[in-house]
């Protein structure tokens, strides 16, 4: 699921070169959207699929951060 979302994001946005701090901003947004989806599901009959979608998007972005510290990329020289 995460791999498929990663491909979808690249198709939608292209390959993006961001700093870990920039990615963390996006992650924080997605975690907030996940929290909202969980709240909607628990208390207002929101869709379970929305929780899953948001969680996968957050996980995909977190994986991008992890990959920055594993894979050789030019803007991550402090390893």
C-alpha positions in Angstrom: 0.0 0.0 0.0 2.8 2.4 0.9 4.8 1.6 -2.2 1.7 2.2 -4.4 1.1 5.5 -2.6 4.7 6.5 -3.2 4.3 5.9 -6.9 1.0 7.9 -6.9 2.7 10.8 -5.2 5.5 10.8 -7.7 3.1 10.7 -10.6 1.1 13.6 -9.1 3.9 15.8 -7.9 7.0 14.6 -9.7 10.2 13.7 -7.9 10.6 16.2 -5.0 13.8 17.2 -3.3 13.0 18.5 0.1 14.9 18.7 3.4 14.0 16.5 6.3 12.4 19.5 8.0 10.3 20.2 4.9 9.1 16.6 4.7 8.3 16.7 8.5 6.0 19.6 7.8 4.1 17.5 5.3 4.1 14.6 7.7 2.7 16.7 10.5 -0.1 17.8 8.1 -0.9 14.2 7.2 -0.8 13.0 10.8 -3.3 15.8 11.6 -5.5 14.6 8.7 -5.3 11.1 10.0 -6.3 12.2 13.5 -9.3 14.1 12.0 -10.3 11.0 10.0 -10.1 8.8 13.2 -12.2 11.3 15.1 -14.7 11.5 12.3 -14.9 7.7 12.2 -15.2 7.2 15.9 -17.7 10.0 16.7 -19.5 10.9 13.5 -19.7 7.8 11.4 -16.9 8.8 9.1 -15.5 6.2 6.6 -12.9 3.7 7.7 -11.4 4.0 4.2 -10.5 7.6 4.9 -8.6 6.6 8.0 -6.7 4.1 6.0 -6.0 6.5 3.2 -4.7 9.2 5.5 -2.5 6.8 7.5 -0.9 5.4 4.3 -0.2 8.9 3.1 1.5 9.7 6.4 3.5 6.5 6.4 4.6 7.1 2.8 6.0 10.5 3.8 7.7 9.1 6.9 9.4 6.5 4.7 10.7 9.3 2.4 12.4 10.8 5.4 13.9 7.4 6.4 15.2 6.9 2.9 16.9 10.3 3.0 19.2 9.0 5.7 19.8 5.6 4.1 20.2 6.4 0.4 23.0 8.6 -0.9 21.5 11.9 -1.8 23.3 15.3 -2.3 21.4 17.4 0.3 22.0 14.9 3.2 25.7 15.1 3.9 25.6 14.9 7.7 25.4 11.1 8.2 
